[in-house]
Amino acid sequence: MSIINNINKLFDHRIRLGIMSVLMVNESMDFTSLKELLGATDGNIASHIKALEKADYISVEKSFIGRKPNTKYSATKLGKSAFKKHIDALEKLIRKT
């Protein structure tokens, strides 16, 4: 099996790559913080979050702080594993060239 096969197409977009990178080093992150950190619009970040959630790479926790809704995201075990494989494949590819 070639190294390139371990590069995950779901992480091709910079926003999804950014979301997973942030969630790999933080236990969780709320929607607004992710949006501001990655410089994305509400709609843009929401669509990328939905793609990662559909793949079961991130989990969503909705709650209220006072009367305000708050949505937090965390990387799942599956998501962490897939992202690590993706990064490992990229590193191997870089070392080979």
C-alpha positions as a Markdown table, in Angstrom:
| # | Residue | x | y | z |
|---|---|---|---|---|
| 1 | Met | 0.0 | 0.0 | 0.0 |
| 2 | Ser | 1.3 | 3.4 | -1.0 |
| 3 | Ile | 1.8 | 6.2 | 1.5 |
| 4 | Ile | -0.5 | 8.4 | -0.5 |
| 5 | Asn | -3.4 | 6.0 | 0.4 |
| 6 | Asn | -3.2 | 7.1 | 4.0 |
| 7 | Ile | -3.8 | 10.8 | 3.1 |
| 8 | Asn | -7.4 | 11.5 | 4.1 |
| 9 | Lys | -9.4 | 13.4 | 1.5 |
| 10 | Leu | -11.6 | 14.7 | 4.3 |
| 11 | Phe | -8.7 | 16.8 | 5.6 |
| 12 | Asp | -8.0 | 18.4 | 2.2 |
| 13 | His | -9.7 | 21.7 | 3.0 |
| 14 | Arg | -7.8 | 24.1 | 5.2 |
| 15 | Ile | -10.8 | 24.8 | 7.4 |
| 16 | Arg | -11.2 | 21.0 | 8.2 |
| 17 | Leu | -7.5 | 20.7 | 8.7 |
| 18 | Gly | -7.6 | 23.6 | 11.0 |
| 19 | Ile | -10.6 | 22.3 | 13.0 |
| 20 | Met | -8.9 | 19.0 | 13.5 |
| 21 | Ser | -5.6 | 20.5 | 14.4 |
| 22 | Val | -7.2 | 22.7 | 17.1 |
| 23 | Leu | -9.2 | 19.8 | 18.5 |
| 24 | Met | -6.1 | 17.6 | 18.6 |
| 25 | Val | -4.5 | 19.9 | 21.1 |
| 26 | Asn | -7.5 | 21.2 | 23.0 |
| 27 | Glu | -10.1 | 19.0 | 24.8 |
| 28 | Ser | -12.9 | 21.0 | 23.2 |
| 29 | Met | -13.5 | 24.3 | 21.5 |
| 30 | Asp | -16.7 | 26.3 | 21.0 |
| 31 | Phe | -18.1 | 27.4 | 17.7 |
| 32 | Thr | -17.3 | 31.1 | 18.1 |
| 33 | Ser | -13.7 | 30.4 | 19.2 |
| 34 | Leu | -13.1 | 28.0 | 16.2 |
| 35 | Lys | -14.6 | 30.5 | 13.8 |
| 36 | Glu | -12.5 | 33.4 | 15.0 |
| 37 | Leu | -9.3 | 31.3 | 15.3 |
| 38 | Leu | -9.7 | 30.0 | 11.7 |
| 39 | Gly | -11.0 | 33.2 | 10.2 |
| 40 | Ala | -14.1 | 31.6 | 8.8 |
| 41 | Thr | -17.7 | 32.7 | 8.3 |
| 42 | Asp | -20.5 | 31.1 | 10.3 |
| 43 | Gly | -21.8 | 29.2 | 7.2 |
| 44 | Asn | -18.3 | 28.1 | 6.1 |
| 45 | Ile | -17.3 | 26.7 | 9.4 |
| 46 | Ala | -20.7 | 25.1 | 10.0 |
| 47 | Ser | -20.5 | 23.1 | 6.7 |
| 48 | His | -17.0 | 21.8 | 7.5 |
| 49 | Ile | -18.0 | 20.9 | 11.0 |
| 50 | Lys | -21.0 | 19.0 | 9.6 |
| 51 | Ala | -18.7 | 17.0 | 7.3 |
| 52 | Leu | -16.4 | 16.1 | 10.2 |
| 53 | Glu | -19.4 | 15.2 | 12.4 |
| 54 | Lys | -20.9 | 13.0 | 9.7 |
| 55 | Ala | -17.6 | 11.1 | 9.5 |
| 56 | Asp | -17.8 | 10.7 | 13.3 |
| 57 | Tyr | -14.4 | 12.6 | 13.6 |
| 58 | Ile | -15.9 | 15.2 | 16.0 |
| 59 | Ser | -18.6 | 15.1 | 18.6 |
| 60 | Val | -20.9 | 18.0 | 19.4 |
| 61 | Glu | -22.1 | 19.1 | 22.8 |
| 62 | Lys | -24.9 | 21.7 | 23.0 |
| 63 | Ser | -25.6 | 23.5 | 26.2 |
| 64 | Phe | -26.7 | 26.9 | 27.6 |
| 65 | Ile | -24.6 | 29.4 | 29.4 |
| 66 | Gly | -27.2 | 31.5 | 31.2 |
| 67 | Arg | -29.7 | 31.9 | 28.4 |
| 68 | Lys | -27.2 | 31.8 | 25.6 |
| 69 | Pro | -26.8 | 28.6 | 23.5 |
| 70 | Asn | -23.2 | 27.2 | 23.5 |
| 71 | Thr | -21.9 | 24.5 | 21.1 |
| 72 | Lys | -18.7 | 22.7 | 21.9 |
| 73 | Tyr | -16.8 | 20.4 | 19.6 |
| 74 | Ser | -14.3 | 17.6 | 20.5 |
| 75 | Ala | -12.3 | 15.2 | 18.4 |
| 76 | Thr | -13.5 | 11.6 | 18.8 |
| 77 | Lys | -11.2 | 8.6 | 19.1 |
| 78 | Leu | -11.9 | 7.8 | 15.5 |
| 79 | Gly | -11.2 | 11.4 | 14.4 |
| 80 | Lys | -7.9 | 11.5 | 16.4 |
| 81 | Ser | -6.8 | 8.2 | 14.9 |
| 82 | Ala | -7.7 | 9.3 | 11.3 |
| 83 | Phe | -6.0 | 12.7 | 11.7 |
| 84 | Lys | -2.8 | 11.1 | 13.2 |
| 85 | Lys | -2.7 | 8.6 | 10.2 |
| 86 | His | -3.1 | 11.6 | 7.8 |
| 87 | Ile | -0.3 | 13.6 | 9.4 |
| 88 | Asp | 2.0 | 10.5 | 9.6 |
| 89 | Ala | 1.4 | 9.9 | 5.9 |
| 90 | Leu | 2.2 | 13.5 | 5.0 |
| 91 | Glu | 5.4 | 13.3 | 7.1 |
| 92 | Lys | 6.5 | 10.1 | 5.3 |
| 93 | Leu | 5.7 | 11.6 | 2.0 |
| 94 | Ile | 7.8 | 14.7 | 2.8 |
| 95 | Arg | 10.7 | 12.6 | 4.0 |
| 96 | Lys | 10.7 | 10.5 | 0.8 |
| 97 | Thr | 10.9 | 13.5 | -1.5 |
